[in-house]
Amino acid sequence: MIYSQAISPPGQILSSEQILETLQKGLEGKFRNQGVLVLIPDHTRSVPLHPLFRALVDILHDAKRLDFMVALGTHPSLNEESIHKLVGITTEERTTRFKHIGLFNHEWDTPSALTSLGVIEQDEIKEIAGKSWHSSLPDEINIRINRAALEYDHIIILGPTFPHEVVGFSGGAKYLFPGISGPDMINATHWLGALAGVVGTIGIKDTPVRAMIHAAASRLKTPLTLVALTVEGHGLSGLFIGDHLSAWSEAADLSAQRHIRWVDKPFQRVLSCAPPMYDELWTGAKAMYKLEPAVAVGGEVVIHAPHLDVVSHVHGKYIYEIGYHILPYFLNDWGRFKHIPLGVLAHSTHLRGSGLMENGIEKPNVRVTLASKISAEDCARLKLGYLDPSKINVEEWKDKEEAGILYVPKAGEILYRGK
């Protein structure tokens, strides 16, 4: 059921007044004397979180307890200053106006922070995975979640919906799994997405991973309300408040209209500029995910990220051990790689893209070149191409689509796909 919604005409965004009215209609007075936990994204997602945070605190003033948790998945934890910056408050405000509000990180790798909702057993995994099932998937999945999810009367999920490489469209119950889940669900969902393939997943509403997430969410007894956002530019073009299934479905439908660019013919080369909010390749890889479906076989994606100097703060050791490869590379030699966390293997295949093995030789469909502070030596070790970012003249890439060259000034959220 949708409690409240607002959609702007194409090319426009919702006004502050429309947003506030929609939030009030959908949320005000519904959580009186309840303990409420609000799940929010970190800085790697585009969302006007500053005004939304303040609006929610005001609207939910009659809650008995109101806390916010950053649904990090395995992203690095934010320090106090970074969390204040994320929600747009000053240090002084934290000790005055917002002193009663809890602001927390999810801790995916702290066992004491997690609790189990049960398991997804192999028969259900096979049914969910369908043709994407592979014996490399676990026999069962422990549905561990941050124990805070059971300590409140209600959970509100606040987050955007975009085309997504693992789940099809982001948002909704993805803020539970993998957002505030343990490593079992994080690894299993990402690996299932890798088995399905980026091109066969991204921008598609009903996917095996979405089904797995919803199956896990059905085990959670704490009531959920979703505030689903469709973000365009610096504003919102859609706002849907309701149960997590209905509100996510509406947001995904609007995202499919507003966030997918259909192209007449595939491009040979793409300069895909990763914005500064992607401060490690773990998230900057979205500059590849969102472009691969519009690149010709044998083409090239250059990830232009002159600010980026690290592969992954959390997973870098494993990534340097295995490098970036297509899915068949790992499946053809599974015994050699099965000790690597499945989420890391999934990330590797997502960045490297589609391809096939011929006579033991890896043949990716698209060349991936990194233009960042990560050195040429490291790129070679990671099996990626290298370009010195200082040698790239962005002007030379612009307005050449007829020649098969695409320039994307802010990559990572808009999906490009061939008709």
N, C-alpha and C positions, 0 to 999 in steps of 0.2 A: 504494500500500500504506500502511495505517495502522500505525505502530509502537507507538503508545500513545495512549489517549484517556480522557477523563472527562467525564461530562455530569451536571449536577445536575437534580433534579426541578424542575418549574415552580414559580416563586416562591422558590427557594432558590439559593444559590451554593455553589461548591466550597470546601471547607476548605483551609487552608494545607497541611495534611498530604496531602490528595488531589492538590493541584497539584504539590507537590514530588515525590511518588511517581510521578506521570505523567511529569514532566520527566526524572526519573532513569531510568525505564524506557525512555523514547524516545530519550535522548541519551547517557547515561553510558557511557563507554568506547568510543564509536564514532568518536572523532576524535583518538585518541592520536597525538602527534607530527605532527599536521596543522596547517596554517595555516587558521584559521577566521575568516570575516567574518560578523558578525551584523548584519542590517539591522533597524532599529527605527523607529517612528513619532516624529514631533515632538509638541509639547505640544497640538496641535489635535486629537488623538485621545484618547478616553477609554480608558485601559488602566492597570492597576496595575503600572507599569513598575519602580518602586523595588524591590519584592521579587523580581520576575522577573529583573531585571538581576543582583542578587546571587546568585540561585539559579543562573543560567547560568554566571556566573564560577566558582562553586564546582564545578558539575557538569563543566565543560569545563576543569578544572584541568590535565589532562594534554595539552592541545593545545600544539603547538609555538609557536603564535602565536595570540592571540585579540584581535580588534579589533571595535569597534562603529561603524557608520555610520548617521547619521540620514538616512532616505530622504525628503528634503525635497521632491522634485519641484522646483517653482519657488518654494516657500515661502522666506522670508528665512532666511539663515544664523543659527545660534545662536552667541553668544559662549561663551567658556569657562565663565563662571559659569552661563549658561543650560543648557549641556549637563550640568554637574554637577547642577543642579536637576532636569533632565529624568530622569536615571537615579538620583537620590536619594543622592548622595555628597557628602561635605564636601571642602573644599580640602585638609585634612590627609589624608584618606583617598586623595585623588587622588595624593598624593606618597608614600604608604606602601602600604596594602593593594592599591590598584588602579594602582600606578605602571607595571605591565607591560602594562596594557590600553590600546589605542589608541581614542580617541574622536574621530570625524571627522564633518564635514558633507559631504553630497553637493554638488557644484558643477556645476549643470546648464549654466551659461553660461560655463564656463572650458574652451575647446577642448582645452587640453593635459591636462585631467583625464579626457577621454573617449576612447574607442576605438570602432571600428565592428565590428559582427558581420555586416555585409552589408546588403542592402536588401530591402524588400518591394516588389516591382514591381507595376505597375498591374493586371495580370490578377488577381494574388492579392488586391490591395486590393478590386477589384470583387467578387470571389468572397466575401471576408469581409464586406464591407459589405452585399451583397444589395440589398434594396429601399431601404436607406438611402444607397446610393451617390449621389454628386452630383459634378459636374465641378469643384466647388470643392475637393475633396480633392486632395492632391498626386499627381502621376503616379507617384512612387516615394517610399519612406520610408527614409531612412538609419537603421539600427538602432544608434544610438550609445548607449553605456552607460559608466558610470564605469569607467575602466580597472582599478580595484581589483578588479572582479568577476572578472578573469582572473588575478589575482596571488595567489589563495588556493587551497588544496586543496578547500575546501568553503564554501558559503554557507548560513547559517541565516537564514531570514526569521522574525521575531517580530512579530506584529501582529494587530489585531482585524479582524473581519469585520462590517460593517454594510450595510444597504441603501445604495446609492450612485448618485448622479445620472448619472454618466458611464458606469460599467461594469456597473451592475446590483447587484452586491454587491462591497464592497471586499475588500482582503486578498489573500493569495496572491502571485502573480506581479506584481500591481500594485505591489509594493514594488520590482520591477525596472523596470517600465515603467508609469507614468512615474516611480516613486520615485527611481531612480538613473540615469535615462536623459538623453539630450540633448534639445534643443528639438524635433527632428523628430518623435520619438515622442510627446512631450508634447503638441504641437500637434495632430498627426494623431488621436490617440486622443480628445482632448477634443472636437475638431470632429466626429468620427464620432458621438460620443455626443450632440452637439447636433443633428445631422441626424436621429438616431433619436428624439430628444425625451425629456425627463425622464419624462413620464408613461408612455411606452412602454419605458422602460429601468429606472427605479429599482425595486428589489425583484424584479427578474427575473433568473434565474440565467444563462441562456444568451443573451448579447447580442453584437452585432457587435464591440463594443470588447473584451469578454472574449476573443473569438476572436482579435482582432488581438494582444492582449497575449500570449496563449499561443503564437501563431505566432512572435512575436519571441523569447519565452523558449526556444523549441525550438532556437534558434540558439546559445544559450549552452551551452558544453561543461562549465563548472564545475558539479559536482554540487550539488544543492539539497536542503535539508530545510526543511520549513515547520512552524513552531509556530503554529498558527492558534487564535485566541482568540475566544470569544463573551463579550462583556462585558455585564454587567447591574449597574447601580448602580456601586458601587465594587469589585465583585468579578467573578469569572469564573463563568459557568454552563456553559461548554464549553471544552475544551482538546483539540486534535487535533494529533498529531505524525505526520508521514509525508512522502511525496513531495508536491510542491506542488500537484499536481492533486487527489489523493485527499483530503488534509487540508483544502484550501480547499473542496472540494465538500461535505464533512461540515459544516464551519463555516457555509457559506452556507445549508445546509438548516436548521440549528438557528437561525440568524439569522432566517430566514423565519418561524419559529415564535415567536421571542422578541422580535423588533424591529419587527413590523408590527402596527399597531392598525387593525382593520377597523371602519368606522363605517356606521351604517344609512342615513344621509342626509347629503348634503354640507352644510358649514357656510357661513354667509354672512360671518362675520367671525372672524378668528383673531388672538389676541395671542400671538405666537411669540417667546419670550424666548431670545435668544442668550446662552449662558454666556460668562464672561470668557475662556475658552480660545480663543474666536474673537476675536482682537484686530485683525482687519481685515475689511472686508466681503467680501474674496476668500474667506474661510472662513465668515464669519458668514452668508453667503447660504444656507448649509444650512438656516437657519431658514425659508426659503421652499421649497427643494427638497422637504423632507420633508413639507410640508403641502399643496402644490398639488393632489395627487391627491384630497384630501378637501374641496376648496373648490368651491362652486358657481360656475358661470359668472356673472360680474358681482360676485362676492364680493371680499373684501379680506383680505390678510395684512399685519398690522402687525409688523414686525421690531423688537422692543423690545431695544435694546442700548445702554443709557445709558453704558457704558464705552467704546464704540467711536468712534474719532475719525479713522480713515483708511480709504480705500477699498482701496488696495493699495500696499504699500511698493515692490513690484517692478514692477507693471503699471499703476499709477495714471495715468500720462501717457496711455496708450492708452485707458483706460476713460473718462477725462474727455473725450477726443476724440470717442468714439462714443456714449457714454451706454448705457443699458440698453434693449434692444429684443427683440421676438420674432424668431424665425428668419426668417420670410418678409420682414421688413423689410430684412435684409441680402442675402438671396438675390435679391430683386427689383431690387437696385441694386448688384450684386456688384462692378462695376468701381470703384465708389467706396470699397469697403471691403477689397479683396483685399490691400492692403498691411499690414493689421492682423494681428498674429499670431493664428493660428486658435484658440489656447487662450484668448485674450482675448475673441474673438468668442463662443466657446462659453460662457464665464462670463457674458457679457452676456445671452445667450438663456436660460441656466439660471435666472438670478435673475428675469428678466422673465416667464418662463413661456410657456405656450402661447398661441396666438391666431392671427389671420388678418388679411390686408390686404383692405380693401374700398374700391375706387375710390381707391387710393393712400393710404388712411387706415389707420393701425395700430390694431388692436382686440385688445388682450390679453384673455385670459379672466379674469384676476385682477388686481385693483389691488394694487400693492406699495407700502407706506408704511414709511418708515424713521424710527424714533424713536431717535436717537443723538446724538452730539456733532457729526456731520456737519451742516452748516448747511442752512437752508431754501433758500438760494441755490444751494448745491451740489447738493442733491436735485433742484431744478428743472432744473439743467444736466444732471444724470444721468437725467432723465425718471422720477424716483421721487417719490412723495408724501412729505410731511414731517409729523411730529408732534413737538411739544416733549416729550421724555421726562419732564420734571418735571410735566407736566400729566396724565400717565397714572396713574390709580388702579387698581392691579392687582386690588384687591378687587372692583371693579365688573365684572371679566371672569370671575370664578370662578363655577362651578356654574350655568352658563347654556346648557348644551349643548342642552337641549330647545328653547331659543329660537334655536338656530342659531349660538351664539357659543361658541368654544372657547378655553380658556386652556391654553397649553403652557409649564410653568415652566422646562424645560430642553430647548430645541429643538435639532435638528441631527443626531440619531442615530436616533430612533424615527420610522418611516415611518407616516404616517396615510393610509389609502386607503379609498375608498368601496367597499362590497360590490357 
